[in-house]
């Protein structure tokens, strides 16, 4: 397992925050249980993802801002970012390089995890 430098972690975090707050630079995927929710709940959950900023050492030990959990409408949601190569066939060779990385953000219910 590669140990990332502080600069690489900072760049991954910046790219993850940019993706999470704008949904640009990757793809958003909804699990079936989220897709089945009313449109208003899905929209509110995606807004929560965009405005989430409560990252701590406990809920973000890698300091990459690639995972978050929140409650909304009496439901527990999770959002996770995974790094793939541009063809979506393998993991990214360098998540800090947007020229070789495609971010996939998955919004799911906690029970999907």
C-alpha positions as CSV (number, residue, x, y, z in Angstrom):
1,X,0.0,0.0,0.0
2,X,1.4,3.3,-1.1
3,X,1.8,6.0,1.6
4,X,0.7,9.3,0.1
5,X,2.6,12.5,0.7
6,X,0.7,15.4,2.4
7,X,0.7,17.3,-0.9
8,X,-1.0,14.3,-2.7
9,X,-3.6,13.9,0.1
10,X,-4.3,17.6,-0.1
11,X,-4.8,17.5,-3.8
12,X,-7.1,14.4,-3.6
13,X,-9.1,16.2,-0.9
14,X,-9.3,19.3,-3.0
15,X,-10.5,17.3,-6.0
16,X,-13.0,15.3,-3.9
17,X,-14.4,18.5,-2.4
18,X,-14.7,20.0,-5.9
19,X,-16.5,16.9,-7.2
20,X,-18.7,16.6,-4.1
21,X,-19.8,20.2,-4.1
22,X,-20.3,20.6,-7.9
23,X,-20.8,17.0,-9.1
24,X,-18.4,17.8,-11.9
25,X,-15.3,15.7,-12.8
26,X,-17.0,12.3,-12.3
27,X,-20.2,10.5,-12.1
28,X,-22.9,10.2,-9.5
29,X,-24.5,6.8,-8.9
30,X,-27.6,6.1,-6.8
31,X,-28.2,2.7,-5.4
32,X,-31.6,1.2,-6.1
33,X,-32.9,2.0,-2.6
34,X,-32.1,5.7,-3.1
35,X,-33.4,5.7,-6.7
36,X,-36.7,4.4,-5.4
37,X,-37.2,7.3,-3.0
38,X,-39.4,10.3,-3.9
39,X,-37.7,12.9,-6.1
40,X,-37.9,15.5,-3.4
41,X,-36.0,13.2,-0.9
42,X,-33.3,12.3,-3.6
43,X,-32.8,16.0,-4.4
44,X,-32.6,16.9,-0.7
45,X,-30.0,14.1,-0.1
46,X,-27.9,15.3,-3.0
47,X,-28.0,18.9,-1.6
48,X,-26.8,17.5,1.8
49,X,-23.9,15.8,0.0
50,X,-23.0,19.1,-1.6
51,X,-23.1,21.2,1.6
52,X,-21.5,18.6,3.9
53,X,-18.5,19.9,5.7
54,X,-18.5,18.1,9.1
55,X,-15.3,16.1,8.3
56,X,-13.4,15.1,11.4
57,X,-10.5,12.8,12.2
58,X,-13.0,10.2,13.4
59,X,-15.2,10.1,10.3
60,X,-12.4,11.0,7.8
61,X,-9.2,9.3,9.0
62,X,-7.5,9.5,5.5
63,X,-8.3,13.2,5.3
64,X,-9.4,12.8,1.7
65,X,-13.1,13.8,2.2
66,X,-14.1,10.6,0.2
67,X,-16.8,9.3,2.6
68,X,-19.6,10.9,4.5
69,X,-22.8,9.9,6.4
70,X,-25.8,11.9,7.3
71,X,-29.4,11.5,8.4
72,X,-32.3,13.0,6.4
73,X,-36.0,12.3,6.5
74,X,-35.5,9.6,9.2
75,X,-33.1,7.8,6.9
76,X,-29.4,7.2,7.1
77,X,-27.4,8.0,3.9
78,X,-23.9,7.4,2.9
79,X,-21.9,9.0,0.1
80,X,-18.6,7.4,-1.0
81,X,-16.1,8.4,-3.7
82,X,-14.1,5.8,-5.5
83,X,-11.2,6.5,-7.9
84,X,-11.1,4.7,-11.3
85,X,-9.1,4.9,-14.4
86,X,-10.6,6.9,-17.3
87,X,-12.1,3.7,-18.9
88,X,-13.7,2.7,-15.6
89,X,-11.9,-0.7,-15.8
90,X,-9.4,-0.4,-12.9
91,X,-8.5,1.7,-10.0
92,X,-6.9,5.0,-10.7
93,X,-3.1,5.0,-10.9
94,X,-3.0,8.4,-9.2
95,X,-6.2,9.8,-7.6
96,X,-4.4,13.2,-7.3
97,X,-4.2,13.5,-11.1
98,X,-7.6,14.3,-12.8
99,X,-6.0,13.5,-16.1
100,X,-6.0,9.8,-15.2
101,X,-8.8,9.6,-12.7
102,X,-12.6,9.4,-13.0
103,X,-14.4,9.9,-9.6
104,X,-17.5,7.8,-9.0
105,X,-19.7,9.1,-6.1
106,X,-22.3,6.7,-4.8
107,X,-25.2,7.8,-2.8
108,X,-26.7,4.9,-0.8
109,X,-28.7,4.1,2.2
110,X,-26.7,2.9,5.2
111,X,-28.3,-0.5,4.8
112,X,-26.9,-0.8,1.3
113,X,-23.4,-0.6,2.7
